[in-house]
Amino acid sequence: MTEYSTAYQVACAPGPEATAAMLRMPEGLPVLVVYLDPVNMTIQCPPTHVGAPELARFCRDLAREAARFAAEIDPAGELGPRHALRTR
């Protein structure tokens, strides 16, 4: 952790209006906002762009694990692959 880091743990259940969005701050910087209804959480880049690759890795991990979680709790909601997986 850096001097800009704050560690905390939150446990909650999303409300009926919960959603998430990638937005841009007035300065043009991207942020990920998780609207949990009624609580909101914002994930943003560190004050310097040095940590941007680590944040991007975290967001990819979050997306992958969120998809796995959704499939586990609502398997009927899975419609199958949306695109072909490619390897480099």
N, C-alpha and C positions, 0 to 999 in steps of 0.2 A: 504494500500500500504506500501511497505517497502522501505528502502533506495535504493534498487536495481530496484525499479519500475519506469517506465516512462509512463505517461498517455498521449495518443494522440488519435485523431479520424481521420480516413481515409475513404474517399468515392471514389470508383473507379469502373470501369466496366472492367472485364477481357477481354484481347485481344484474338485473334484466337488461339494463342499458349499457353494459360493459362493451368496450371495443378498444381498438388500438389504431394509431395512425403515425405515419412519418410526416412531420411538418418541418417548416423552416422558420427559424427565429428571424426577427427583423433584420439582424445582421447577415442573414443568408445561411447561417449554420444549420445543418440538419439535426433534428432531435426525434427520438422515438417517444411518443406519449402513450401510456397505458391508462385508459379511463376505466377504472374498476367499478364505478357506480356504487358508492359515491366518492371513493378515494381516487386521486390521480397520481401517477408516478411518471417522471420524465427521465429518460436516459439520454445523456448528451456526451459529446466528445470532451476529453480533458481540455484544460485551458490552453495547452499546446497541442499541435497535431502529432507529436511524437507518439502518443498512445493510440492514435487512430487505427492502426492495423490490429492492435489487441482488441479494441472495441468492435471492429468489424468481425473478427474471429468470434467474439462473444455473441454478437447478434446472429451469426450463422449457426452457432451452437444452439442458441435460444430458439431459433426458427425450427431447426431439426427436432429438438426435444419437445417443443410445443406440438409439432405435427404428430410425433409418436404418442404424446399424452392424449391428444384429441382422438386418435385412432383407438386407443385403449378404452377411453370412457364412452365413445360413441362409434363403434365399429360400423354400424349401419349407415353412418354419415359419410363413409369413405366411398367415393365414386370410382376409385381406381386411378391409375397413373394419368396425369394431365399432359405429360410430355415424356419423350424418350430420355433416359439417363445417358449421359455421355461421359466417357473418361478421356483424359488427356494422354 
